[in-house]
Amino acid sequence: MKLLRIIVVAITFALYCSSCIHPNSKENLVKKYIYPHDGYISTGEIVNGNKYSLDLYNIEYYQQSNGLWTSQRVMMVFPKNCSGKVPAVVVPFYFPEAMIGIDPRTGESLPKYYGIEIMAKLAERGIASISAESYHLTYIKSDKDRDDFTRWEDAGQALLKDYPQWCGVGKLVYDTRLLVDMLEADPRIDRDKIGIAGHSLGGKMAFYTGCLDPRIKVILASDFGFLWEQTNWEKCWYWGDKLEILKEKGIDNTVVLSMSGGKPFFLIAGEADDERSYEAMLKAKGYEKYTQRLGFFNHASGHRPTAEALEKGLDFLEEYLRNP
């Protein structure tokens, strides 16, 4: 049965990729590097974990296959006292508990992440959410501490060795799309009202997954560096040496945003992003008659969003999520 599931997943993904690629286009090159054409697939297996009840929301853990031999630890947050199907948001980040500001497994508060508890804030609005650990913790085994940043380099290099035509951004998108799969399959979720939101690294993951996955209706990203020069896109765990090829072909994130088809997108700027980011956003195709679908707020006070900036972004997200 497991072999049959793998074959079905592989065929489905191959058909999806082939239907998306158009010869001789910038979009084609982006998809070539992001989609795992070398046959990287997951079994689709999901194992239930522990559940926790907090004052405002319930938390559920899962282990989800994200490769033939690997899996990612998934955390879902459900608002309490909700009836019927609820809207949901994917909140990619390398440490899911950071997105609620507490580790429910230990009861430990996480002050390091105060101000970016996106999942907790969504629960207050009656919106479910899902997050998972990133591939620097799942792709290869390591004795290094989970907060050791060199794990990103190790995982990125290992991925490129195994799949030289792929890239780190592609793996991040692949794993994040698996979370969308979980939401779609959950009977408690309104599958027509799925959004995505992320900060920093999570903003990169949210932007690319949101632009390329048609199941996602609205995107919120915080200070991820829209322009190539605004952040470390050249690192092996992101685009690596593929970035120079994209630049030579005149490809930037305006092209990626155009691939969303005019999907509502809100950018919170603060340090990496600034007014130049918004100017580049306005050049994307699909928004000529719908500029209101491009939201932007620059708090200009550092990398972490202010409370005002995050609320503005969440207001935008909720508006388009509930009224797609």
Secondary structure, 3 states (H helix, E strand, C coil): CHHHHHHHHHHHHHHHHHHHCCCCCHHHHHHHHHCCCCCCCCCCCEEEEEEEECCCEEEEEEEEECCCCCEEEEEEEEECCCCCCEEEEECCCCCHHHHCCEECCCCEECHHHCCCCHHHHHHHCCCEEEEECCCCCCCCCCCCCCCCCHHHHHHHHHHHHHCCCCCHHHHHHHHHHHHHHHHHHCCCEEEEEEEEEEECHHHHHHHHHHHHCCCCCCEEEECCCCCHHHCCCCCCCCCCCHHHHHHHCCCCHHHHHHCCCCCCEEEEECCCCCHHHHHHHCCCCCCCCCHHHEEEEECCCCCCCCHHHHHHHHHHHHHHHHCC
